[in-house]
Amino acid sequence: MTKRAWISALIVAVTLSGCARVSESRFNPFNWFGRAESEQVVAPAETEDPRPRIAQVTRLVIEPTPTGAIVRATGLAPTQGWHGATLVPETDEPVGGEMIYIFRAVPPRGPQAVSTVQSRELTVARTLSRQDLAVLRTVRVVGARNALTARR
């Protein structure tokens, strides 16, 4: 190899090694929120919403979009037949940089089979604008038995 080829290869290697640092930095929108952390929930407060909380929140992912982000949560119902799931904000605005969503769903009318975990999973999503993201540090999704929290 010539001297020029070695220098070019060295420049390419140094440039590409910097990519790993960018992928782990705060500049990468895929790193805006970390992995969700689980925590126990105490008895839920009474609300006007007749839909109960989902039994357990199993997954929380925040995905960046060109206009902000999508909060996607997966929950596990106690039986099959739960429907009409949604993330209901606890307050209209974030409090202290934290936005709390209650994962609610409509239960079936009568007794239903428990069956497999996959058949009882519900997935919901909610969008966040760039303005929302500017003030958010934490997104929390609360179910009946646990809550998942994603932090920046």
C-alpha positions in Angstrom: 0.0 0.0 0.0 1.2 3.5 -0.8 1.5 6.2 1.8 -1.6 8.0 0.5 -3.7 4.8 0.8 -2.5 4.4 4.4 -3.4 8.0 5.3 -6.8 7.7 3.6 -7.5 4.4 5.5 -6.4 6.0 8.8 -8.7 9.0 8.2 -11.7 6.8 7.4 -11.0 4.6 10.5 -10.8 7.7 12.8 -13.9 9.2 11.3 -15.9 5.9 11.7 -14.7 5.4 15.3 -16.3 8.7 16.1 -19.7 7.4 15.0 -19.9 5.1 18.0 -19.6 8.0 20.3 -22.3 9.9 18.4 -24.6 6.9 18.6 -24.3 6.9 22.4 -24.6 10.7 22.8 -27.6 12.9 23.6 -27.4 14.3 20.1 -28.8 11.0 18.7 -32.6 11.3 19.0 -32.9 7.5 19.6 -31.2 8.1 22.9 -33.5 10.8 24.2 -35.2 8.5 26.6 -33.5 5.5 28.2 -34.8 2.1 28.9 -38.1 1.9 30.9 -37.7 1.2 34.6 -40.4 -0.7 36.5 -41.8 0.3 39.9 -44.7 -0.7 42.1 -47.9 1.2 42.3 -49.9 1.9 45.4 -53.7 1.9 45.4 -55.0 4.0 42.5 -56.7 7.3 43.2 -60.4 7.5 42.3 -61.2 9.2 39.0 -64.3 10.0 36.9 -63.0 7.6 34.1 -65.0 4.4 34.5 -62.4 2.3 32.7 -60.1 0.4 35.0 -56.3 0.5 34.7 -54.7 -2.3 32.8 -53.4 -5.0 35.2 -49.7 -4.7 34.3 -47.6 -2.4 32.0 -45.0 -4.7 30.4 -43.3 -2.4 27.9 -42.7 1.3 27.3 -40.9 2.6 24.3 -40.5 6.2 23.1 -39.7 6.5 19.4 -38.5 9.8 17.8 -40.4 11.1 14.8 -39.8 14.2 12.6 -42.5 16.1 14.6 -41.7 14.9 18.1 -42.0 11.4 19.5 -44.4 8.5 19.9 -45.0 6.9 23.3 -45.9 3.3 22.9 -46.9 1.1 25.8 -47.9 -2.6 26.0 -50.0 -3.9 28.9 -51.2 -7.2 30.1 -54.9 -7.7 30.9 -56.0 -10.3 33.4 -58.2 -12.1 30.8 -58.9 -12.0 27.1 -61.6 -9.6 25.8 -60.3 -6.3 27.1 -60.6 -3.5 24.4 -60.7 0.3 23.9 -57.3 0.8 25.5 -55.8 4.3 25.7 -53.2 6.3 27.5 -55.0 9.0 29.6 -52.9 11.9 30.8 -53.1 12.5 34.5 -52.7 16.2 34.0 -53.0 18.5 31.0 -49.4 19.7 31.3 -46.1 18.1 32.5 -45.4 18.6 36.2 -41.8 19.1 37.1 -40.7 17.7 33.7 -42.7 14.6 34.1 -45.8 13.5 32.1 -47.8 10.7 33.7 -50.2 8.6 31.6 -52.7 6.1 33.0 -53.1 2.9 30.9 -56.9 2.3 30.8 -59.0 -0.3 29.0 -62.6 -1.5 28.9 -63.1 -5.0 30.5 -65.2 -7.7 28.8 -68.8 -7.9 29.8 -68.7 -11.5 31.1 -66.2 -14.0 32.2 -63.5 -14.7 29.8 -60.6 -17.2 29.4 -57.2 -16.3 30.7 -55.3 -18.2 27.9 -51.9 -17.1 26.7 -50.0 -13.9 27.5 -50.0 -12.9 23.8 -53.8 -13.1 23.6 -54.1 -10.7 26.6 -51.6 -8.0 25.5 -52.8 -4.6 24.5 -50.6 -2.0 22.8 -51.4 1.8 22.7 -49.6 4.8 21.5 -49.7 8.6 22.0 -47.8 11.3 20.2 -45.7 14.0 21.8 -44.9 17.2 20.0 -41.5 18.9 19.9 -42.9 21.5 22.3 -43.9 18.7 24.7 -40.4 17.2 24.4 -38.7 20.5 25.1 -40.0 20.4 28.7 -40.1 16.6 29.4 -37.5 14.7 31.3 -39.6 11.7 32.3 -42.6 9.8 30.8 -44.4 7.5 33.2 -47.1 4.9 32.2 -49.1 3.6 35.2 -51.2 0.4 35.4 -52.9 -1.2 38.3 -49.9 -3.1 39.7 -46.9 -1.3 38.3 -45.6 1.7 36.4 -42.9 2.0 33.8 -40.8 5.1 33.6 -38.5 6.3 30.8 -36.0 9.1 31.6 -33.8 11.2 29.5 
